[in-house]
């Protein structure tokens, strides 16, 4: 995912669904494609909720966020399985990355 700030390097997000489109995906960041595990802090955006130390993204559009916040299971933060869930996740991540001008966590 390329930040709007073209001077910043792209992020590589690994988005993994257990049940598409009915459940939100797991989301982590890695240094390169094909790498297993979770990336170093330098692979993670410095945006709010992107917690490289916990190896999760605590946002309503992630499995990790939904597990941590039972209150997100209903109302405006509930998972939307209609439309294009992949695009919904990608657009949210892109917005978060651009909000911090493409800065990295580490």
C-alpha positions as a printed Julia matrix, in Angstrom:
106×3 Matrix{Float64}:
   0.0     0.0    0.0
   1.6     3.22  -1.17
   1.09    6.3    1.02
  -0.05    9.49  -0.69
   3.3    10.94   0.33
   5.32    9.49  -2.55
   8.55   10.0   -0.64
   7.56    7.26   1.8
   8.04    3.55   1.07
   5.04    1.3    0.47
   3.63   -0.95   3.21
   2.98   -4.64   2.71
  -0.2    -5.74   4.43
  -1.12   -9.39   4.89
  -4.91   -9.63   4.98
  -6.18  -13.09   5.88
  -9.8   -14.19   6.08
 -11.05  -17.28   7.89
 -14.58  -16.87   6.5
 -14.97  -14.44   3.6
 -17.04  -12.27   3.57
 -18.89  -13.06   6.8
 -16.1   -12.32   9.3
 -13.49   -9.55   9.4
  -9.93  -10.47   8.39
  -6.74  -10.64  10.37
  -4.37   -7.86   9.35
  -0.6    -7.64   9.94
   2.32   -5.96   8.21
   5.45   -7.67   6.87
   8.75   -6.55   5.33
   8.33   -8.46   2.07
   5.89  -10.68   0.22
   6.08  -14.35   1.14
   7.49  -13.75   4.61
   5.75  -15.64   7.39
   5.15  -14.14  10.8
   4.8   -10.48  11.66
   7.06   -7.71  10.47
   9.39   -5.58  12.52
   8.2    -2.17  13.77
   9.57   -0.57  10.61
   7.03   -2.58   8.57
   4.05   -1.16  10.49
   2.28    2.18   9.98
   2.57    4.63  12.84
  -1.21    5.09  12.87
  -3.48    4.86  15.87
  -4.58    1.25  16.52
  -1.73   -0.31  14.52
   0.03   -2.04  17.39
   3.23   -3.68  16.2
   4.16   -4.61  19.78
   0.94   -6.62  20.11
   1.13   -7.81  16.49
  -2.38   -6.66  15.73
  -4.49   -3.88  14.31
  -7.15   -2.83  16.77
  -9.75   -1.45  14.38
 -13.42   -2.36  13.74
 -12.53   -3.81  10.31
 -10.14   -6.46  11.73
 -10.69   -9.78  13.46
  -8.34   -8.68  16.24
 -10.27   -5.48  16.89
 -13.62   -7.25  16.9
 -12.27   -9.84  19.4
 -11.0    -7.16  21.77
 -14.11   -4.96  21.63
 -17.38   -6.81  22.11
 -19.2    -3.48  21.78
 -18.12   -3.35  18.12
 -20.28   -6.38  17.27
 -23.3    -4.1   16.78
 -23.96   -0.55  15.72
 -21.75    1.57  13.48
 -18.61   -0.48  14.18
 -20.11   -3.87  13.32
 -18.56   -5.87  10.49
 -20.11   -5.24   7.06
 -20.11   -8.37   4.94
 -22.09   -6.79   2.11
 -20.7    -4.95  -0.88
 -16.96   -5.46  -1.3
 -15.42   -6.3    2.12
 -11.89   -6.48   0.71
 -12.16   -2.97  -0.72
 -13.66   -1.75   2.58
 -10.62   -3.02   4.51
  -8.08   -1.71   2.0
  -9.68    1.75   1.87
  -9.68    1.98   5.67
  -6.02    0.96   5.9
  -5.08    3.41   3.13
  -6.9     6.24   4.91
  -5.14    5.44   8.19
  -1.72    5.35   6.49
  -2.36    8.66   4.73
  -3.65   10.25   7.94
  -0.13    9.85   9.42
   1.56   10.86   6.16
   2.97    7.34   5.66
   5.04    7.38   8.86
   6.23    4.07  10.26
   5.97    2.76  13.81
   9.65    2.05  14.22
